[in-house]
């Protein structure tokens, strides 16, 4: 009898432990009285007081309780009309657990600015649960995006009781998180996700957002390899590769012009952006980036490939006379010792040797391998994180482009093709079905080599062509990073939420 009682107690403890690990609910829940008071001290010493609502599970069919919840932080003074800043910490397509506001990044700054802050968790390519003796990978594509969409739907479901305006949700993320932010902005209410979200027990609500902040988004993965080799294939580091790798580079680079032309992109003046003028388009964006930095006081050497004006083009009037154009060849009387020892200086940048500049970018951080993204088994290469992202729930790595699959003797299933599509915002912008965010803030560092410049440029340009408000830059000398220039970001946010 004693043994039976002990066994029963053990079973009860095990049941309670399992319940704690995997909460279950018949309906989504939010208790307005469950908030906990807390504060955050900002770098400038400002103390931000807020109320935290944590462990809010945003689906009823919870597969992975470690990640499928979010935390909400409501600053003092927030109302139902206060915009909501949703910060995802996804990186490398890895799982991301909901956390607390950070004083050093955009999450803390959002609270300090008076916005309601939401930090959702999401499953990723390495998240697992145990089902009997089997290890199940829970976060393969498009699971992370589904979790984030479910979080948005939760906010709408409880909009009347959660402080903050669910019609003013601003998403923010960096790298793979930047890709997730772009997807939240581009795929709003698209029916392709509906059955998947229903199966998870997400709220039957809209999942479109007001604005998306995308730092260095690692996206358009099915075209990222060709873009990478097209841009970097002629750099010195690629020229030094083995003959087999050089052949792969050439094959991939040759595919990109057709893709560019297929997009039907337009420049701001309405003219076509195509393979013939794309390199010059990139060059002009980088020149603008460098010029802005130079105007702010940055020292930009001509060794990076830039050409500078050496003198003002017009001589100023002297003693009330009339100004005139400076004659060709005249130095304006500048003493030799003031001319920078041969280094060209001046008021503005006139040109850029793009090949020299790309070699500079590569010198700051080595390029990825060939292929950069869909590398699994191609010419003996190891799998990338993206190969894992598109793997199955048994933990396999797979090729996700037709080109790489052909190289490895594999094929792409229809399910895999659909998962690749569901994780690419380029397929949804302007499709006539998705509710695309009206406002976009996109940044990709001018020396960020984690994906090629055209990936972010294409995203921004397609959005602009679709009539969206797009604030896009390749910020000067920035590597692969996010949540910088926060004064600039939050000035932009203040304008769009007026």
Secondary structure per residue as TSV (DSSP state, phi and psi in degrees):
chain	resnum	aa	ss	phi	psi
A	1	X	-	360.0	-44.4
A	2	X	H	-58.9	-41.5
A	3	X	H	-64.1	-38.3
A	4	X	H	-64.9	-41.4
A	5	X	H	-63.5	-44.7
A	6	X	H	-61.7	-41.8
A	7	X	H	-63.6	-41.3
A	8	X	H	-64.2	-42.9
A	9	X	H	-61.6	-41.3
A	10	X	H	-61.6	-40.7
A	11	X	H	-65.2	-39.5
A	12	X	H	-63.8	-43.0
A	13	X	H	-63.1	-43.2
A	14	X	H	-63.1	-41.0
A	15	X	H	-62.7	-45.3
A	16	X	H	-63.8	-38.5
A	17	X	H	-64.9	-44.1
A	18	X	H	-63.8	-38.3
A	19	X	H	-64.0	-36.2
A	20	X	H	-68.7	-34.6
A	21	X	H	-74.0	-36.6
A	22	X	S	-131.5	88.1
A	23	X	-	-61.1	147.0
A	24	X	-	-127.8	148.9
A	25	X	-	-154.0	146.8
A	26	X	S	-79.8	-19.4
A	27	X	S	-149.5	158.0
A	28	X	-	-64.9	146.9
A	29	X	-	-132.7	144.3
A	30	X	-	-148.2	124.5
A	31	X	-	-106.6	108.1
A	32	X	T	-60.5	-18.7
A	33	X	T	-94.2	6.1
A	34	X	-	-91.7	0.4
A	35	X	-	-67.3	149.0
A	36	X	E	-119.3	130.6
A	37	X	E	-72.8	139.4
A	38	X	E	-156.3	176.8
A	39	X	E	-147.0	159.8
A	40	X	E	-134.9	130.4
A	41	X	E	-97.0	121.0
A	42	X	-	-81.2	164.6
A	43	X	T	-57.0	-28.6
A	44	X	T	-86.2	5.2
A	45	X	S	93.0	-8.7
A	46	X	-	-65.8	133.6
A	47	X	E	-101.3	123.2
A	48	X	E	-106.2	117.4
A	49	X	E	-92.5	138.5
A	50	X	E	-150.9	168.4
A	51	X	E	-113.1	129.1
A	52	X	E	-104.5	131.4
A	53	X	E	-116.0	114.0
A	54	X	E	-119.5	165.2
A	55	X	E	55.2	49.7
A	56	X	E	-95.5	101.7
A	57	X	E	-73.6	126.2
A	58	X	-	-99.4	6.6
A	59	X	-	-136.4	158.5
A	60	X	S	-94.0	-29.1
A	61	X	S	-93.3	78.0
A	62	X	-	-78.1	115.5
A	63	X	S	-90.0	-36.9
A	64	X	-	-136.0	94.3
A	65	X	T	-67.2	-11.3
A	66	X	T	-70.6	-26.1
A	67	X	T	-125.7	-22.7
A	68	X	S	-87.0	49.6
A	69	X	E	-145.3	170.8
A	70	X	E	-138.6	164.5
A	71	X	E	-117.2	141.4
A	72	X	E	-122.3	134.7
A	73	X	E	-125.6	119.4
A	74	X	E	-111.1	112.0
A	75	X	E	-71.7	155.6
A	76	X	T	-56.1	135.6
A	77	X	T	93.2	-8.3
A	78	X	-	-68.7	148.1
A	79	X	-	-128.3	-174.4
A	80	X	T	-68.8	-15.8
A	81	X	T	-95.6	0.4
A	82	X	S	-73.6	131.1
A	83	X	-	-60.2	154.9
A	84	X	E	-112.1	127.9
A	85	X	E	-105.5	113.6
A	86	X	E	-104.3	111.5
A	87	X	E	-106.6	114.3
A	88	X	-	-96.0	139.7
A	89	X	-	-104.6	24.7
A	90	X	-	-61.4	134.7
A	91	X	-	-146.0	136.0
A	92	X	T	63.7	20.9
A	93	X	T	57.8	27.3
A	94	X	-	-91.9	164.1
A	95	X	-	-63.9	152.3
A	96	X	B	-136.7	118.0
A	97	X	-	-88.4	140.3
A	98	X	-	-60.4	135.4
A	99	X	-	-130.5	-155.2
A	100	X	-	-109.4	162.5
A	101	X	-	-62.9	143.0
A	102	X	-	-113.0	127.3
A	103	X	T	-63.4	-26.7
A	104	X	T	-88.5	-8.3
A	105	X	S	-124.2	-168.3
A	106	X	H	-67.9	-21.7
A	107	X	H	-65.7	-50.1
A	108	X	H	-64.9	-39.5
A	109	X	H	-63.2	-38.4
A	110	X	H	-61.1	-44.6
A	111	X	H	-61.4	-44.2
A	112	X	H	-61.3	-32.8
A	113	X	T	-80.5	-4.2
A	114	X	T	95.2	7.8
A	115	X	-	-86.8	149.1
A	116	X	E	-70.6	131.2
A	117	X	E	-106.1	132.0
A	118	X	E	-123.0	127.6
A	119	X	E	-121.5	101.7
A	120	X	E	-89.0	148.1
A	121	X	-	-85.4	165.4
A	122	X	B	-160.4	147.2
A	123	X	-	-71.7	159.7
A	124	X	-	-143.6	-175.7
A	125	X	T	-65.0	-17.6
A	126	X	T	-110.1	0.8
A	127	X	-	-72.7	137.9
A	128	X	E	-138.7	158.1
A	129	X	E	-134.5	159.7
A	130	X	E	-98.0	128.4
A	131	X	E	-123.0	98.0
A	132	X	T	67.0	-125.5
A	133	X	T	-94.0	1.3
A	134	X	E	-97.0	141.3
A	135	X	E	-97.5	119.7
A	136	X	E	-108.0	126.8
A	137	X	E	-81.9	118.2
A	138	X	-	-95.9	-12.0
A	139	X	-	-116.9	21.5
A	140	X	-	-71.2	156.5
A	141	X	T	-50.7	137.0
A	142	X	T	-104.3	36.3
A	143	X	H	-60.1	-41.3
A	144	X	H	-60.4	-44.1
A	145	X	H	-64.5	-39.5
A	146	X	H	-61.0	-41.4
A	147	X	H	-62.0	-43.0
A	148	X	H	-67.5	-38.1
A	149	X	H	-64.3	-39.8
A	150	X	H	-63.1	-37.2
A	151	X	H	-63.2	-41.9
A	152	X	H	-63.1	-42.7
A	153	X	H	-63.4	-36.8
A	154	X	H	-61.7	-44.3
A	155	X	H	-61.0	-39.5
A	156	X	H	-69.5	-38.1
A	157	X	H	-61.5	-37.5
A	158	X	T	-110.3	27.3
A	159	X	T	-58.8	-32.2
A	160	X	T	-74.8	-18.1
A	161	X	T	-117.4	-18.0
A	162	X	S	-91.4	124.1
A	163	X	S	-56.4	141.9
A	164	X	S	115.8	153.5
A	165	X	-	-102.5	110.5
A	166	X	T	-68.7	-9.2
A	167	X	T	-86.5	-2.6
A	168	X	S	-128.4	52.4
A	169	X	E	-87.5	127.8
A	170	X	E	-116.3	117.9
A	171	X	E	-93.0	150.7
A	172	X	E	-145.1	136.8
A	173	X	E	-164.5	163.5
A	174	X	E	-127.7	139.5
A	175	X	T	64.1	-121.1
A	176	X	H	-62.4	-29.6
A	177	X	H	-67.7	-33.5
A	178	X	H	-65.1	-36.8
A	179	X	H	-63.9	-42.8
A	180	X	H	-64.0	-39.1
A	181	X	H	-63.0	-41.3
A	182	X	H	-65.2	-35.7
A	183	X	H	-71.2	-39.5
A	184	X	H	-61.1	-37.0
A	185	X	H	-75.6	-30.7
A	186	X	H	-94.7	-22.8
A	187	X	-	-110.3	17.0
A	188	X	B	-51.2	126.7
A	189	X	T	62.8	15.6
A	190	X	-	-69.1	130.6
A	191	X	G	-64.8	-14.9
A	192	X	G	-62.1	-24.3
A	193	X	G	-96.6	-8.9
A	194	X	H	-60.2	-49.9
A	195	X	H	-67.2	-34.5
A	196	X	H	-65.4	-41.9
A	197	X	H	-69.7	-37.4
A	198	X	H	-63.2	-41.2
A	199	X	H	-63.3	-29.4
A	200	X	H	-77.6	-16.7
A	201	X	T	83.0	30.9
A	202	X	-	-75.5	156.5
A	203	X	-	-62.4	145.1
A	204	X	S	-84.1	74.9
A	205	X	S	-136.2	173.2
A	206	X	-	-70.1	157.1
A	207	X	-	-132.1	21.8
A	208	X	-	-77.8	159.2
A	209	X	-	-128.1	168.1
A	210	X	S	-84.5	-38.4
A	211	X	E	-154.5	153.2
A	212	X	E	-130.1	129.0
A	213	X	E	-105.4	119.3
A	214	X	E	-125.9	106.0
A	215	X	E	-93.4	127.4
A	216	X	S	35.9	59.1
A	217	X	-	-65.8	123.9
A	218	X	-	-89.8	88.3
A	219	X	-	-137.7	-171.5
A	220	X	-	47.8	50.5
A	221	X	H	-63.6	-29.4
A	222	X	H	-75.6	-6.2
A	223	X	H	-125.1	5.2
A	224	X	H	-69.1	-35.7
A	225	X	H	-66.0	-45.2
A	226	X	H	-66.4	-37.2
A	227	X	H	-64.8	-39.9
A	228	X	H	-63.5	-47.9
A	229	X	H	-74.4	-32.2
A	230	X	H	-62.5	-39.2
A	231	X	H	-81.2	-44.3
A	232	X	H	-104.5	-1.4
A	233	X	T	-62.8	-24.1
A	234	X	T	-102.3	10.0
A	235	X	S	-72.4	159.9
A	236	X	H	-58.5	-36.1
A	237	X	H	-67.5	-34.9
A	238	X	H	-73.2	-34.6
A	239	X	H	-65.7	-21.5
A	240	X	T	-89.3	0.5
A	241	X	S	-73.8	170.6
A	242	X	-	-65.8	163.0
A	243	X	H	-60.4	-39.0
A	244	X	H	-67.7	-39.4
A	245	X	H	-68.6	-38.3
A	246	X	H	-62.8	-36.6
A	247	X	H	-65.9	-39.7
A	248	X	H	-64.6	-42.3
A	249	X	H	-57.4	-46.5
A	250	X	H	-63.9	-41.1
A	251	X	H	-62.3	-46.7
A	252	X	H	-66.6	-45.2
A	253	X	H	-59.3	-35.6
A	254	X	H	-68.2	-19.5
A	255	X	H	-81.7	-22.6
A	256	X	H	-69.5	-40.1
A	257	X	H	-55.0	-42.0
A	258	X	H	-63.9	-37.7
A	259	X	H	-65.4	-46.6
A	260	X	H	-55.3	-49.2
A	261	X	H	-65.3	-29.7
A	262	X	H	-69.7	-21.8
A	263	X	H	-74.7	-23.0
A	264	X	T	62.6	36.4
A	265	X	-	-74.2	153.2
A	266	X	B	-123.8	142.9
A	267	X	-	-73.5	173.2
A	268	X	T	-59.8	-29.8
A	269	X	T	-85.6	4.2
A	270	X	S	91.3	-7.0
A	271	X	-	-79.6	160.8
A	272	X	B	-69.6	137.5
A	273	X	-	-103.2	113.3
A	274	X	-	-139.3	-177.3
A	275	X	T	-62.0	-28.0
A	276	X	T	-72.9	-31.1
A	277	X	T	-116.1	6.9
A	278	X	H	-67.4	-40.9
A	279	X	H	-61.9	-39.7
A	280	X	H	-66.2	-34.8
A	281	X	H	-62.0	-46.2
A	282	X	H	-60.1	-44.7
A	283	X	H	-58.6	-43.0
A	284	X	H	-66.9	-36.0
A	285	X	H	-65.4	-41.7
A	286	X	H	-67.9	-39.7
A	287	X	H	-60.0	-44.0
A	288	X	H	-61.5	-40.6
A	289	X	H	-61.6	-48.4
A	290	X	H	-66.1	-38.4
A	291	X	H	-64.0	-42.1
A	292	X	H	-61.0	-42.4
A	293	X	H	-66.9	-40.2
A	294	X	H	-64.7	-41.2
A	295	X	H	-63.0	-25.9
A	296	X	T	-88.3	1.4
A	297	X	T	108.7	4.8
A	298	X	-	-71.3	145.0
A	299	X	-	-93.2	111.8
A	300	X	-	-117.0	107.1
A	301	X	-	-73.5	149.7
A	302	X	G	-73.1	-9.0
A	303	X	G	-65.6	-16.2
A	304	X	G	-81.1	-7.7
A	305	X	S	116.9	-1.7
A	306	X	E	-83.8	148.9
A	307	X	E	-113.9	131.4
A	308	X	E	-113.6	152.0
A	309	X	-	-68.6	135.5
A	310	X	-	-92.9	-17.9
A	311	X	S	-146.4	162.1
A	312	X	-	-66.4	144.6
A	313	X	S	-74.4	-21.9
A	314	X	E	-121.0	134.8
A	315	X	E	-82.3	135.0
A	316	X	-	-71.1	151.0
A	317	X	-	-60.1	143.5
A	318	X	S	-114.9	128.8
A	319	X	T	51.8	43.9
A	320	X	T	80.3	5.9
A	321	X	-	-77.7	-168.4
A	322	X	-	-104.0	135.1
A	323	X	-	-68.9	159.2
A	324	X	E	-146.7	160.2
A	325	X	E	-66.9	142.3
A	326	X	-	-72.9	125.7
A	327	X	-	-59.6	146.1
A	328	X	T	-58.1	136.1
A	329	X	T	89.6	-16.6
A	330	X	-	-77.7	139.4
A	331	X	-	-95.5	1.3
A	332	X	T	74.1	14.9
A	333	X	T	77.5	14.3
A	334	X	-	-72.2	124.4
A	335	X	-	-59.4	144.7
A	336	X	G	-53.1	-38.2
A	337	X	G	-69.6	-11.9
A	338	X	G	-97.1	0.2
A	339	X	T	-94.0	14.4
A	340	X	G	73.3	24.3
A	341	X	G	59.3	35.4
A	342	X	G	96.5	-16.5
A	343	X	-	-74.6	126.5
A	344	X	-	-77.8	130.1
A	345	X	-	-129.3	162.9
A	346	X	-	170.7	-175.6
A	347	X	S	-80.3	-29.3
A	348	X	S	-147.7	161.1
A	349	X	E	-93.2	129.8
A	350	X	E	-104.0	-21.2
A	351	X	E	-164.0	169.1
A	352	X	E	-146.5	129.8
A	353	X	-	-84.4	99.5
A	354	X	H	-64.3	-35.9
A	355	X	H	-61.1	-44.2
A	356	X	H	-64.2	-40.4
A	357	X	H	-65.5	-42.6
A	358	X	H	-64.2	-35.1
A	359	X	H	-65.5	-33.2
A	360	X	H	-63.8	-47.2
A	361	X	H	-56.0	-46.5
A	362	X	H	-65.3	-30.8
A	363	X	H	-69.1	-22.6
A	364	X	H	-81.8	-23.5
A	365	X	S	-161.1	130.2
A	366	X	-	-58.5	148.5
A	367	X	-	-67.0	159.1
A	368	X	-	-69.3	169.6
A	369	X	-	-71.6	-178.4
A	370	X	S	-114.7	118.9
A	371	X	S	-72.8	159.6
A	372	X	S	-79.3	-27.7
A	373	X	S	-121.6	-59.9
A	374	X	S	-91.3	73.7
A	375	X	-	-98.2	-15.0
A	376	X	T	-52.3	113.1
A	377	X	T	67.2	6.5
A	378	X	G	-81.7	114.4
A	379	X	G	53.7	36.7
A	380	X	G	80.4	8.3
A	381	X	-	-73.8	153.0
A	382	X	-	-77.3	167.6
A	383	X	-	-73.6	145.6
A	384	X	-	-92.8	172.5
A	385	X	H	-60.6	-34.8
A	386	X	H	-67.5	-32.1
A	387	X	H	-63.4	-34.7
A	388	X	H	-73.0	-36.4
A	389	X	H	-56.5	-36.6
A	390	X	T	-97.6	7.7
A	391	X	S	-71.5	-178.4
A	392	X	-	-99.1	-177.7
A	393	X	T	-76.6	-0.7
A	394	X	T	-90.4	-2.8
A	395	X	-	94.8	16.9
A	396	X	-	-74.1	156.1
A	397	X	-	-100.1	143.2
A	398	X	-	-140.3	155.8
A	399	X	-	-76.4	145.7
A	400	X	-	-126.5	3.9
A	401	X	S	-117.4	149.2
A	402	X	H	-62.3	-34.7
A	403	X	H	-63.9	-50.3
A	404	X	H	-66.8	-38.1
A	405	X	H	-61.4	-40.3
A	406	X	H	-64.2	-35.6
A	407	X	H	-67.1	-29.3
A	408	X	H	-105.0	4.6
A	409	X	T	74.0	20.5
A	410	X	-	-109.0	176.4
A	411	X	-	-132.1	160.1
A	412	X	-	-98.8	122.9
A	413	X	-	-72.0	161.9
A	414	X	H	-64.1	-35.4
A	415	X	H	-63.9	-42.2
A	416	X	H	-64.9	-44.0
A	417	X	H	-57.5	-41.0
A	418	X	H	-68.6	-38.1
A	419	X	H	-64.6	-37.9
A	420	X	H	-63.4	-43.7
A	421	X	H	-62.5	-42.6
A	422	X	H	-66.4	-15.0
A	423	X	T	-109.7	22.8
A	424	X	-	-130.2	108.7
A	425	X	G	-62.7	-23.3
A	426	X	G	-61.8	-25.9
A	427	X	G	-78.4	-13.9
A	428	X	T	-108.1	-22.3
A	429	X	T	-70.2	120.5
A	430	X	T	77.7	17.2
A	431	X	S	-81.0	-6.3
A	432	X	S	80.1	-0.7
A	433	X	S	-118.8	-42.5
A	434	X	S	-76.1	146.4
A	435	X	B	-92.3	95.6
A	436	X	-	-84.0	136.7
A	437	X	-	-54.6	139.3
A	438	X	S	-76.1	-20.2
A	439	X	E	-125.1	137.3
A	440	X	E	-139.7	137.4
A	441	X	E	-126.3	108.4
A	442	X	E	-122.2	128.8
A	443	X	E	-132.2	135.0
A	444	X	-	-140.3	118.4
A	445	X	-	-54.8	144.3
A	446	X	T	-70.5	-8.1
A	447	X	T	-130.3	31.2
A	448	X	-	-87.8	114.3
A	449	X	-	-105.3	12.6
A	450	X	S	-70.2	-27.3
A	451	X	S	-145.3	163.8
A	452	X	-	-75.3	150.0
A	453	X	H	-49.2	-40.7
A	454	X	H	-59.0	-24.8
A	455	X	H	-62.7	-49.7
A	456	X	H	-72.2	-37.3
A	457	X	H	-62.8	-44.0
A	458	X	H	-62.5	-42.3
A	459	X	H	-59.8	-50.1
A	460	X	H	-63.4	-42.8
A	461	X	H	-68.1	-40.5
A	462	X	H	-64.6	-37.9
A	463	X	H	-65.4	-44.0
A	464	X	H	-60.0	-43.5
A	465	X	H	-63.5	-26.2
A	466	X	T	-85.2	4.4
A	467	X	T	85.3	17.2
A	468	X	-	-87.3	155.4
A	469	X	E	-80.4	110.6
A	470	X	E	-123.3	124.7
A	471	X	E	-109.5	102.1
A	472	X	E	-125.2	137.8
A	473	X	E	-149.1	155.6
A	474	X	-	-104.7	87.5
A	475	X	-	-59.2	136.4
A	476	X	T	-58.8	130.1
A	477	X	T	60.3	18.2
A	478	X	-	-84.5	133.4
A	479	X	-	-84.2	-164.6
A	480	X	S	-72.0	103.2
A	481	X	-	-163.8	172.8
A	482	X	-	-150.0	176.4
A	483	X	S	53.3	41.4
A	484	X	-	-107.6	172.3
A	485	X	-	47.9	51.3
A	486	X	H	-66.6	-27.8
A	487	X	H	-60.4	-43.6
A	488	X	H	-65.4	-45.3
A	489	X	H	-60.1	-49.7
A	490	X	H	-77.2	-19.5
A	491	X	H	-67.6	-40.9
A	492	X	H	-63.7	-44.6
A	493	X	H	-61.5	-42.5
A	494	X	H	-58.7	-35.7
A	495	X	H	-69.8	-44.3
A	496	X	H	-76.2	-21.2
A	497	X	T	-95.3	2.1
A	498	X	-	-54.7	360.0
